[in-house]
Amino acid sequence: MIPWLDVSTPFPDVSRALRDAEGAPGLLAAGADLSPERLLDAYRHGIFPWFSEGQPILWWSTDPRMVLFTKHFVISSSLKKALKKVHKSMHSDGRWRLRFDSAFEAVMIACAAPRSDGAGTWISDDIVAGYSALHRRGYAHSSELWFDGQLVGGAYGVSIGHMFYGESMFARVTDASKIALAYLVHFLQRNGVEMIDCQQETAHLASLGAAPIVRTEFIHRLQAAIEQPQIKHWQPPELF
């Protein structure tokens, strides 16, 4: 049975997260709140919230942990062509734009929209409010792709020290989320971030270069990364 947390209860050690034979793999605790303080404490310990509307807040620490080392990010030939097209437009007609943090909440809401695969609906109003509060404190950021003034793709996540925790992406046109992610990964790599937490293993993440590592290694790397100085200036990098 998992522990129930009130607003002042600390998280249990991640080693207590349930395994397959005992329950949902990686489920650690339930309850508490989504305050900035609680969310930051969770991420600093390799814990993240994930729950559906109508459920209590559920806290997870999966093992193995899916991560993307920034140096291993895969840019396919089709994505490279799309990036070059966007880059050319950014420096000519300006129809395409890549921005950071200009519409954080809008990116979250777009990520929350139902998709053909059923993903996205776990991002509730409470999740949007909690991460928007983190954004206002400088700990959550969005990478956004715009076309003719319309937001067409993006990604968002949490940044602590030199650690980045990817949360979700969306696309309204082909490759839009991958383009936003490519700029984000390049920016993070230039700023000393070696690892992006992807939380759970999926074929899509694997196609981008992500791979699972054991939780003990993840926590070891995480603890070193969060001790580094916070990234202060979020501006999209030049890719070409």
matplotlib code that plots the C-alpha trace (Angstrom):
import matplotlib.pyplot as plt

x = [0.0, 1.4, 1.7, -0.7, 0.9, -0.6, 0.8, 3.6, 4.6, 8.0, 8.3, 9.4, 12.6, 12.3, 13.5, 10.0, 8.3, 6.2, 7.4, 5.2, 4.5, 3.2, 1.3, 1.8, 5.5, 7.2, 4.2, 5.6, 2.9, -0.4, -1.8, -0.1, -0.4, 1.1, 2.6, 5.9, 7.7, 6.3, 7.0, 10.6, 11.2, 9.8, 12.0, 15.1, 14.5, 13.6, 9.9, 7.1, 3.3, 1.2, -2.5, -5.8, -8.7, -10.7, -7.8, -5.8, -2.3, -0.1, 3.7, 6.1, 9.7, 10.1, 12.9, 14.4, 14.2, 14.0, 16.5, 17.8, 21.5, 21.7, 24.7, 22.7, 19.7, 18.8, 18.1, 16.7, 17.2, 13.6, 13.9, 17.1, 15.3, 12.5, 15.0, 16.7, 13.4, 12.5, 15.9, 15.8, 12.4, 13.4, 16.1, 14.1, 10.3, 9.8, 6.8, 8.4, 9.6, 11.1, 10.6, 11.2, 8.7, 6.5, 3.4, 4.1, 0.5, -0.7, 1.9, 0.6, -3.0, -2.1, -0.3, -3.4, -5.7, -6.9, -4.8, -5.5, -3.4, -5.4, -2.4, -2.4, -5.5, -3.5, -2.6, -5.4, -6.3, -4.4, -1.3, -1.4, -1.8, 1.1, 3.6, 2.6, 3.5, 6.9, 7.3, 6.7, 9.5, 11.9, 11.9, 9.6, 10.2, 8.6, 10.1, 7.6, 7.3, 5.2, 3.9, 2.3, 1.7, 0.1, 1.5, 1.9, 4.1, 6.0, 7.5, 7.8, 9.5, 11.2, 14.8, 16.8, 20.5, 21.9, 19.0, 16.0, 12.9, 10.9, 7.1, 5.2, 5.1, 2.5, 2.3, -0.3, 1.8, 4.2, 7.5, 6.5, 7.1, 10.4, 11.6, 10.8, 12.6, 15.6, 16.1, 15.6, 18.1, 20.7, 20.2, 20.4, 23.6, 25.2, 24.4, 25.9, 22.8, 23.9, 20.7, 16.9, 14.5, 11.9, 10.3, 8.7, 9.9, 8.1, 9.0, 8.7, 11.3, 13.6, 13.5, 14.8, 17.8, 16.4, 17.2, 16.5, 19.0, 18.6, 17.2, 20.3, 22.4, 19.7, 19.5, 23.3, 23.5, 20.5, 22.0, 25.2, 23.3, 20.9, 23.9, 25.0, 24.0, 20.5, 20.3, 19.3, 19.0, 16.6, 17.0, 16.6, 20.1, 21.3, 21.3, 23.0]
y = [0.0, 3.4, 6.2, 9.1, 12.5, 15.7, 19.1, 18.8, 15.1, 14.5, 12.1, 8.6, 7.4, 6.5, 3.0, 2.3, 2.9, -0.1, -2.8, -4.7, -7.5, -5.1, -2.6, 0.1, 0.2, 3.3, 4.5, 6.0, 8.0, 9.9, 13.1, 16.4, 19.4, 20.9, 23.9, 25.2, 24.0, 20.5, 20.2, 21.4, 19.0, 16.2, 16.9, 17.3, 13.7, 12.1, 12.1, 13.4, 13.7, 11.8, 11.2, 11.5, 13.8, 12.6, 10.8, 12.0, 13.4, 10.4, 10.6, 8.4, 7.4, 4.9, 2.3, 2.1, 5.8, 7.0, 9.8, 11.7, 12.6, 15.8, 14.7, 11.6, 13.6, 12.2, 14.6, 12.6, 13.7, 14.9, 16.8, 18.4, 19.6, 21.0, 22.8, 24.4, 25.6, 27.2, 28.7, 30.2, 31.7, 33.2, 35.1, 36.1, 36.5, 35.8, 33.6, 31.0, 31.9, 30.0, 31.5, 30.5, 31.3, 33.7, 31.6, 29.0, 28.4, 28.2, 25.4, 23.5, 23.9, 22.7, 19.7, 18.9, 18.7, 15.1, 13.4, 10.5, 8.2, 9.3, 11.1, 14.6, 14.5, 13.9, 17.6, 18.9, 22.5, 21.9, 20.7, 23.8, 26.0, 24.3, 24.4, 28.0, 29.0, 27.2, 29.2, 32.5, 31.6, 30.7, 26.9, 25.9, 26.8, 26.4, 26.1, 27.4, 27.2, 29.9, 30.2, 33.4, 34.5, 31.2, 28.8, 25.5, 23.4, 23.3, 21.5, 22.4, 21.1, 21.9, 23.3, 22.9, 23.7, 21.8, 19.3, 19.5, 17.4, 17.1, 17.1, 17.1, 18.3, 19.1, 19.7, 21.2, 20.9, 18.2, 18.0, 21.2, 19.5, 18.0, 21.4, 23.0, 20.2, 20.4, 24.0, 23.3, 20.4, 22.5, 25.3, 23.0, 21.3, 24.7, 25.6, 22.5, 20.2, 16.7, 14.8, 15.3, 13.3, 11.7, 9.7, 6.8, 4.6, 5.1, 4.2, 7.9, 9.0, 6.1, 7.3, 10.7, 9.1, 8.5, 5.3, 3.8, 3.8, 2.3, 4.7, 4.6, 6.0, 8.5, 9.8, 10.0, 12.1, 14.2, 15.1, 16.3, 18.3, 20.2, 21.5, 23.5, 27.2, 27.8, 28.8, 32.4, 33.6, 31.6, 32.6, 30.3, 29.4, 29.4, 25.9, 26.6]
z = [0.0, -1.0, 1.6, 1.7, 1.9, 3.4, 2.6, 5.2, 4.7, 3.1, 0.2, 1.0, -0.4, -4.1, -3.4, -1.9, -5.3, -6.3, -8.7, -11.2, -8.8, -6.2, -8.2, -10.9, -11.6, -10.1, -8.1, -4.9, -3.0, -3.3, -2.0, -1.0, -3.4, -6.6, -5.0, -6.5, -3.3, -3.5, -7.2, -6.9, -4.0, -6.1, -9.1, -7.0, -5.8, -9.1, -8.5, -10.8, -10.6, -13.1, -12.6, -14.4, -13.8, -10.8, -9.2, -6.3, -7.0, -7.7, -7.4, -9.4, -9.7, -12.5, -12.7, -15.3, -16.1, -19.7, -20.4, -23.4, -23.2, -25.2, -27.2, -28.4, -29.7, -33.2, -36.0, -38.9, -42.5, -42.7, -39.5, -40.7, -43.9, -41.8, -39.5, -42.5, -43.9, -40.6, -40.1, -43.6, -43.0, -39.7, -41.4, -44.5, -44.5, -40.8, -41.3, -39.0, -35.5, -32.7, -29.2, -25.6, -22.9, -24.8, -24.3, -21.6, -20.5, -24.1, -24.8, -21.7, -22.8, -26.3, -24.8, -22.8, -25.8, -26.7, -29.4, -31.7, -29.5, -26.4, -24.9, -23.4, -21.2, -18.0, -18.0, -15.9, -14.9, -11.6, -13.5, -15.7, -12.6, -10.7, -13.6, -14.6, -11.0, -11.5, -14.8, -13.0, -10.6, -13.5, -13.1, -16.0, -19.6, -23.1, -26.6, -29.1, -32.9, -34.5, -38.1, -39.4, -35.8, -34.7, -32.2, -34.1, -31.9, -28.7, -25.7, -22.0, -18.9, -15.6, -15.2, -12.0, -12.1, -15.1, -15.1, -17.4, -17.0, -20.2, -19.6, -22.9, -26.6, -29.2, -32.9, -35.1, -38.3, -39.3, -37.3, -35.3, -31.9, -33.0, -34.3, -31.0, -29.2, -31.4, -30.5, -26.9, -26.8, -28.6, -26.1, -23.1, -24.5, -25.0, -21.4, -19.8, -19.6, -20.4, -19.5, -20.1, -18.0, -20.2, -17.3, -19.2, -22.1, -25.4, -29.0, -30.0, -27.4, -28.4, -32.0, -30.8, -29.1, -25.6, -23.7, -20.3, -17.4, -14.0, -11.4, -9.1, -12.0, -12.9, -9.2, -9.1, -12.3, -11.2, -7.8, -9.5, -12.1, -9.8, -7.8, -10.8, -11.3, -12.6, -16.3, -16.3, -19.9, -22.1, -25.7, -28.8, -30.2, -33.8, -35.2, -38.5]

ax = plt.figure().add_subplot(projection="3d")
ax.plot(x, y, z, "-o")
ax.set_aspect("equal")
plt.show()
